[in-house]
Amino acid sequence: MDYTAKVTLSNGELSVVLNKDIILTKRAIIETASLLFNNFVPQLAFIFKSTLSPFEELAKAMPKITKGENYNDLPYVILDYPSVFQKENIFAIRTMFWWGNFISVTLQLSGKYRSYFEENIFKNVSAEFYVCVNETQWQHHFNENNYKKYSTLTEDEIIIIKQKSFIKVALKYELHHWNMMQSLLPDGFKKLNMLLSN
């Protein structure tokens, strides 16, 4: 045990620990994000119904909302729907709120779903999308080592992306636009659906 570790609080930390409204407000925001995402489930089902009709398992998929406290030290809320996560085959439309950072919508594909949709995606992708350049598909931040705007990619980077075993394409929304999300996110879902379409 490290007996030299800091165990006292600064004046600023004391003011925070004495203010229970901070935690109550945080809980309310997390619940609001969960409700916001849950309200989109019927729209998502409608938007993607025709595009995903070749895959019966996606039509049967149930929405899943995940809440956590520690994605890179900060709270988050994720809606995966429609989605299937199998060892080799992944299809996910992921909507994410990451505290202090952004709300995003992401299309994540591997295996048979990647094979089925990749031609359409690379034909339809446009400048506003971010494309994953990371070697892993399990990071969600928008730092340069994870996502780059499609419009900034070099030909060599695009070739490398096309050789990956997965595809991740995303749209990012700033948190100060929160009160516009009821229109922004459905528009984002439609754009992701258009990526998949012939």
Steps between C-alpha positions, in 0.01 A plus 500: 500500500624848408481705820624809317196516273289818516206447737393860558270709281564842351247778561361442151464125561333566837244728337418222252475222759266716710269570205267202455315685222793427268445124524119532484530714187741252344258214566217701344709567187590132462133404530405768247757364254365147550143618441605700193668195347216264592252731327689451172453121492177505288657746252813287472292189433309684227805666338705179471218251442529471122880522485550225757222270377749240364605433861223347710711516817519881473122526467472303825773693685397673820625847596764511772585808706826488695602755763844526651725725703841452349559529128834682517403615853160646405136379508323383187170367364486270195207373295579205274211452256461336263795283589645150499829426674647162412863390510555541126193698392411842638234742390428796724340838478644653817376827648727632774499786750843554654503746788679825418578392144229420245200300383577275205334252268718222364468221248723206597535194276710186482476152352207425272346845558818673391518282190137566412504878542860611436455583132202725574678670791809594303281610209274719719731638770530879493718772651295548820565147628779393730667169414685282751873479433583307818615138504229421755127553455430544872599862554239775470689828543562731204872556548708490181630152578145360500285699257576730210264701285455318171579821313851507655600141419777433250468233233744282695292534819184403312674189362604399854146557632355283224734218604388495864277223632248759620345828389400780737345821373364769731338840533578720799278763666615763747330492841394865482253381230331265751158664468509443123578127525140396438546617141879464458524134597219370272669688217825324593327160506364567150848592377641174638218310330581674171860375535368145497260548211553416132 
